[in-house]
């Protein structure tokens, strides 16, 4: 299929992009497009406007800030995967990115785009939550910092305003033991269930409408995952228990 009709915009800088988002109704930001474009093609998303930020220079840095790693909006997942800074300061993030789809997707997909997309089965939002990171949202009104525990509000839903874009995502440096484990039907598929361990902190993905924090002793407490053709709710709960045990054993 082909996308429904939309008006295309290609701002030259962040200020222009924010001005467009403030003035347009029903606009979507295009960065990597690895999630948005398929939705457009299947007409599951029908925005009236598409704001393509790929022509904005200087928005693809991966740099050290405040004792952690900041990843800007146009930094590709493959660049995060290959970054020496990420490998040294936040190896959990590198390990998580390697689980995202396939390298050909990561060559184009952006880390910030994955965070903003907020797929509950995605690895990166769960890592951000486990580490207690945040995003910096930019709009014509200025910047604001949104913690991971306040960002994800539902399936594909965040607390970002319609006129805001994720300018960068910040991950604290990892200290101590860490692990990310998931179970999927095939390599590169979305996880049936997954766990992220950062020290004593545990986050789950693929088992609720958002990534969720859990307790090591009873990681399934309060969980009510949905069942589908891929896995029953009971099997997802079983996976959470097994993966949690493995994450802390590792």
N, C-alpha and C positions, 0 to 999 in steps of 0.2 A: 504494500500500500504506500501511498504518498501522504505527506503531512497535509493537514487542513491549511488553508491560506493564513499567512501571518505577515506582518511588516517587519523587515529586517533592519537592525541598527548595528553599526560598528563604531563605537566610541573610540577616540584616540587616547584617552586617559581616564583615570579613575573618577575625577571630578565630573567629566562628561557622562560617564556611565551612571553615576549616582543621580545626576540631574535627569537623565532619561528615566530611570526607575521611579523617581519622584513624580514625574509628569505623566507617565503612561499608565493606563489601566490594563491589568491582566498581562504583565510582562514576565518573561522567564530569562534568566541569565544562562548563556551558553559559554562553557569553558572547555572541558574535555569532550562533553557530549556523549559519553559512552552509556549513560543512563537516559539522558533526555532525548536523544535522537531516536532510539527505538520506540520510546513512548509517543513521540511525534508521528513516526511512520505508521504506528498502529492506531493512531488517533485516540490514544488513551489520554494524551495531553493536547489541548488545543488553545495555546496562548494566542492572544491577538498580536503580541509583539515579542520578538526575540532580540535580546541585547547580547551581542557577541563581543566578549572582552579579550579575545585572543590577540588583537592588534595593540593592546596596551603593553608598553615596554616597562621593564623593571619590576614586574609583578610575579616573577618566577624564582625568587630567592629561597634558599634553605639556609638558615643562619642560626647562630647561637644567641639566645636572649634569656635573661633572667634565670640562668641555670638550667635552661632547657633548650628545646629545638622549635623554632618557628618555621612554618611552611606556608609560603604565600599562595595566592589563589591560582596562579597559572603554573605552579610547580607540578610536573607530571609524576605520577606514581612511580614510574621507572627511575626517575631522578632521585626520588626519596629512597628507593631500593638500593641504588648505587652510591648513595652519599656516604662519605667517610665520617662526616659529623654524626649522622644518624646511627651508623654502625657503632661509633664510640660512645655517644651520649645516650642513645635511646634504642638499643638493639631490639627491644620488644616491638617498636614501630616497624623496623626493617623486616622482622619475622612476619608481622601481620600483613604488610604490603605484599610479600611474596605469596600469600594465600589468595590475593585478590585476582580472580579470573585467570587470565593468561598474559604473558609478557606483551603480546601485540596489543592487548587492551590497555595495559599499564603504560605503554609508550604514549598513549594519548590521554587517558583518563587522569584527572587531577585529584589529589588528596582532599582538598577543600570541597570539591564538587561532591565527592562521596559522603563527606560529613554533612553537607547541606541537603543531600538527597535523603538521608536518614532512613535507609532501608534497614529494618530491624534484624535482617539476617547478614548484614555487612560487618566485616571485621573492624574497620577503622573507628566507627562510633563507639564500639565497645572498648577499644584500646583507650580512646580519649576519656571515657568514663572511668575506667579502671585506674588510670593515672591521675585523674583529677585535673585534666587540662581545660583549655578554653578556646573559644574562637573570638576574633576581633571582627565585629560587624561594622561595615561602613555604609553610610547613607549621606544624603545631602544635609542631614541634620548633624552629622559628625560621626564619631566612632563610639562604640560601646563594647565592653567585654562581657561575654556570656559564658558562664561556667558550663561544663558538660552536664552537670546534674540539673541544669535549668534549660538546656538547649533542646533536648529530644522530648516531644510532647505526644507523639502518636505515630502510627504507621505512615511513613513518608511525611511526617509533620514535625516542624520545629517552632521555636519561639521567635524566629527571625521575622521581622516585618516585611511586607511585600516590597518595600523600597530599599531593603538592605541586601548587601552581598557580603559573603564571607571573604574578607580581605586577607586574613591569615589564620592559621590554626596553630596553637602552641601546646607542646607536649613537655611535661617535666622530664628531667633526666631520670633514667631508671637506676635505682640503687637496690641491690639485693637480688634475690632470685625472681625469675619471671618466666612466663610461658604463655603461649596461645595455642590452643588445640581445638580442632573442629572435626565434625563428621559430615561428609557429603557423599552423594551418589557417585560423582565423578570429580576428578581433580578440576578445579576451576568453577565448579557449581557453587551456588549459594549453600551455606551450611544448613543442615537439618537442626543442628545445635552446636554451640561453641562456647568455650570458656576462655577468659583472659585472666591470668594471675599476675599481679604486680606486688611482690612482697606478700603481705597478708591480705591484700585486697583482691576481691574476686568479682568479675563482671561476666554476665552471660549474654549471648546473642542468639537469635534464631528461635527463641522460645517465648517471646512476648512482643507487644506492639512497639517496644523500644528496647535498647540495651538496658539491662537492670543489674544492680549490685546484689550480691548474695553472700551468705555466710558459708564458710568452709564446712562447718559441722552439719549443716542441713541446707544444701544449695537449692533444693527444690521447694522450700517452704514458700507458700503463697503463689507458686507458679500455676498457671492454668493455660498451658500452650494449646494451640489449636491442632487438630489433626487434619491431614489431607492425603492426597494420593501418594505423597512421598514418605510420610511417616505418621503414625498415630501419636496422639498426645502422650500416651503411656511410654512409647518408645523414646520420645524426646526427653521425657523426665529421666528415663534410664540413661540416656546418653549424657545428660548433665551430671548425674552422679558419677558415672565412670570417668568422664573427662576431667571432672574436678579432682578425683582421686589421683589420676595420672599427672595432672598439672602440679599438684603439691608433692607428688613422689619425685617428679623431675627436678 
